[in-house]
């Protein structure tokens, strides 16, 4: 009987926390969208006026630019391999398939709540 009561109590608390997190996540998403808009405007203005840094009360806001690599997708990998093998699509496909089939797999366990709409 105790384990059933414990289970029910855990479920109630879990659902309550899940509800709070969903509400906070919605608020975070709204703020993130607003911040992204402001960030784009700030970058445009700082770039336009050649401003690298702006002092604030507790630090500074800096504009920087850096080159980053795109993530490797299966399509990108296949294109790169085809280029490497000088258009030999057979070799490129074979190596691409080998790489994709031999990636390490990990098991991730979770509990998901599905809400009826």
SULLIN-V917643 format. One line per field, one symbol per residue. ss: DSSP state (H for helix, E for strand, L for the rest). burial: # if it has 9 or more other C-alpha atoms within 8 Angstrom, else .. A space follows every 50 residues. Layout:
BEGIN
ss = ???
burial = ???
END
This chain:
BEGIN
ss = LHHHHHHHHHHHHHHHHHHHHHHHHHHHHHHHHHHHHHHHHHHHHHHHLL LLEEEELLEEEELLLLLLLLLLLHHHHHHHHHHHLLLLHHHHHHHHHHHH HLLLLLLLLLLLLLLLL
burial = ..........................................#..##... ##.......#..#.............##..##..#.....###.##.... .................
END
